[in-house]
């Protein structure tokens, strides 16, 4: 394994806003609650963190806040991918100095037609060569319209400072291609909870899951069931969580995710403009989905409850 143990569940955490400004105190509040649920760590400045709406100063302060409030033994991964290679390196090393343990680097995509395999390999290699912390590749075709090919991953997995990839398309076949061609100490991370059970079953190291923002213990439980060989229980819980995951990703997006977090006792709040908050109708639909999944029957104030399956 790599020097950083990524085996487990990471939420790509949301960024709290109040009146359009980053609410760093609410971010610290969420980190404290999440830290008691068995999560392996946090991904900050990911797609669900509305990172494209944050200023350079806000990005750095957000990473610093997360790092300062994360307990020892948990892993902080910062989303540092920018359109230019130089800017990516600068943000990566700044986040390293602020306490991030690794960086998640999205594929540059504005000039998508120019992002050939050779271009991507060169970009990630130069970033890794100049990064003070290990990096993970980030393939999220939903936003970038670029899929990182297995051939590219196979070559980049040989780099000593490239330790994994987050793959968010939900394509289990592609995950399998990565697993078949990567180096032994490379981590393939599932990027959507809809394929958590399937991805773990074929050998993925863990997951970076939007669902883990509001149902971290359920995601951790699926992970633990698979590792214990309790596949029937893992499958049952996976199927129960699929409607919830669909609601807070494809159907209602970040506004819906934040509304669901509010219902679960975390601070979700409103997204930053131009995104609009979930309507009352959407909130009602989300509430019904959470009730169907029995997520509102639990005590939402989980901060004082015993954690489930917490690993040291």
N, C-alpha and C positions, 0 to 999 in steps of 0.2 A: 504494500500500500504506500501511498504518498506520505510525506511527512505530516500532512494535515488529514485527519480522519474525517471523511465526509459521509460516512455510513450513518444515515438517519434522515430526519425530516427537517427541512428549512422552509419557513414561510418567506415569500418575497413581500416584505412588509409594506403596508400602506404608509403614506406620509400624512399625518394629521394637519388639517388647516382650520383655523378659526378666523373668520372675516378675511379670508384670502391669505393669511400669513401662517407660516409653519409654526405649529404649536409644539415646541420641543418638550414641554412638560407632559403633554399627552403622549408623545412618543415614548418618553421614559416610563410612563404609567403602563403602556401596552407591553413594553419590553419586560417589565417586572412580572406581569401576569403570564406572558408567554413563557417566561423562563422557568415556570413551575409545572410545565405540561409535558416534559420529556423530549422537547425539540432538541436537535443537535446544534442549532444555531440560527442565524438570521441572514437573509439577503436584503441589503438595503440599496436603494436606488435602482430597483428593477422596474419592469413595466407597470406593475401594480402600485409602485411607489410614485407614479407620475413624474419620473425623473426628468422627462423632457420638458416639464414645466418649471423646474427648479433652476434658480440662478447658480452660477459657479460657487458663490459664497454659501448659498443654502445647501448645495450638495455636500460641501465639506463639513458644514456644521451638523448636518443630519447624520453623516457617518460618525463624526466625533461623539454625538449624543448617544448613538447606538452602542458604540464601542465602550464608552464610559459606564453605561448601564447594563452591559452584558456580563453575567457572572463568569468567573474563571472556568475554563474547561469547555465553554461554548465557542463556536466559530462564527466570526463576522466576515461576510463576503460582501464586498462593495461592487455595485455595477458601475464600471468606469469606462465603458466603451463610448467613444466619440467618433465623429466622422473622419477626423484626421488621425493618423498614427501618432504624431507628436502630441496632440492634445490628450489622446488616450494615455500615453505614457506619463504625461504630467499629472493627470487626475489620479492615475493608479498610484503613483509614488506619493502624492499628497495624502491619499486615503491610507496608504501604508503607514505614513508618519502619524496619522490620526488614530490608528489602532486596528485597521482592517487586517485580517489574516490572509485574505486572498481576494482576487478581483475577478469579476464576471464581465467578460468583454464581448459585447454584441457585435455582429457583423456590420461593418459600414455598409450603407445601403442607398444613400442619396443618388449616387451614380451606379445604380444597381446593374446596369448593363455592362459595366466595366469590372464587376467583381468576379473575375474568373477564378478558377482554382489556384492558379499561380499567384494572383493578386492577394487572395485571402491568406494563402500560406505565408507569403512574404509579410503581410501586415501583422499577423499573429506572431510570427517568429521575431520580428523586430520589437514588438511590444514585450514579448517574453524575455528577450535578450536584455531589455533595459528596465525591467520591472523589479522592484525591491521585494515583491511578494509573488507567490505562485498565481497563475491565472487559469481561469476556466473559459472555454469557448461558450458562446451563447447563440444558439440557433433558434430563432423565433419567426418562422416564415409568415405568420399571421400579420406581423407588423412590417417586416423587412422585405418580404417576397423573395428571400434568399434562403435556400436550404443548404446547410453545410454537408457536402457529400462525404460518404464513408471513406473515400480515397484521401480526402483532405484531412479528416480526423485521424486516419491511420498514420499519416506522415507527421502531423503535429503532435500526436501522442508520444512520439519518440523524444520530444523536447523535454529536458529535465525540469523546466519551469512551467510547463503546461500540464496541469494535473487532472483535467476533466472537461466535460462538456455538459451544459444544460440543454436538453432537446425538448422543445415545447410544442411540436406539431401534434403529438399524440399518436405518432406512427410507430407502432411496436416493431414492425418489420425493420424500420430504419434503426431503431435502438439495437436490434439484433445484429444488423450490419456493423454498427459501431463496435459492439462487443466482440464480434468475430475478428475484427481487424486491428484492435487497439493494442498498445503495449500493456504489460501485466499490471502496472501500478497506476493505470489511468482510470478515472471515475466517470461512469456514465450516469448522469442525474436525470430523472424523469421530470419533465417540466409541466405536467398537468395531472391532476389527481384522478382523472378519468381512466388513466392506464397505470395507476400506481401498482395494483396487484399484478397485472400482467408484466410490467417492467421489472418489478422486483423478482418475479418468478423466474425470469430468464437471466438474472444476474446483475441488474443495475444496482449501484451502490446506495442510492437513496432518491429523495425527491425534493424539488423546489416547487411548492404547491400553493396556489392562491387559497385553496380551501383551508390550508393550515393557519391562515389568519383568524378564522372564526371557529374552526373545529380542529385545533391542533392535536388534541388527545385522540381523536378518531383516526387521524392520519398516522400518528405514532403507533396506534394499536394495530392498524393494518400492517405496518412495517414489522412490528414485533411478531404478529401472527405468522407472517411469511417466514421470518428468520427461525421461528420455532417449528416450522413445518405444519402449522395448523391452517391448512389451505382452505378448508371448508368455512371456517370462521372468518378468514380473511376475505374470501369471496362474498360471503353474506354481507359483511360490513362495507366492502367496496361497492356492491350494488346499491346498498342503502344510501351511500354518499353521492352517487352519480347525479341524481337530480339537483342536489345542493350545489355540487361543483358546476354543473351546467348553468345554474342560475347566476352564480357570482363570477362567471367567466364569459362564455359566449352570449348568454341571453341579456344580462343586465350590466356587465362590465364593472369597472371600478366603482361607479356610483352605487351599484347594487351590492358589491362586496362591502363597501363602507356601511351601507344601511344594515346589512346582515351582522356586521361586527358590533354595531350599536345594540342590536337585539340580543347579542350574546355576552354583553357586559364589557366589551372592549370600547375604546374610543375610535369610531370610524369617522363620523363627521361628514362634512361635505367635500366634494372634490374641488380642485382649482379650475377656474374658468380657463378655457371655454367649456369644459365639462359641466353639466348641470346635475344637481342632486336628484336622486331617485324620487319620483312622484309618489303621492300617497297611494295610488293604485298599485304601483310597482312594489312599494313597501308591503302592501297587503298581500300581494302574490308571494313575495319572498318569505313573509311570516308563515304563510300556509305551507310552503315547502319545508321550512325549518321545523314546523310542528309535525309534519308528516315523517320527517327523519328523526323525530324525537330529540331534537337539539334544543328545544325550548323547555323541555321537561326537567333538564338538569339545572342545578343552581348556577346561574350565569356568573356569579361572583366566585370564580374558581380559585381566587388567590389564596384562600385559606384552606383549600381542600388538599387532601393527599394527592400527589401526582401519580399518574398511571405509568408504570413501566419506565421510570426514569433511570437512564443509564449513567454511570459516573463519567 
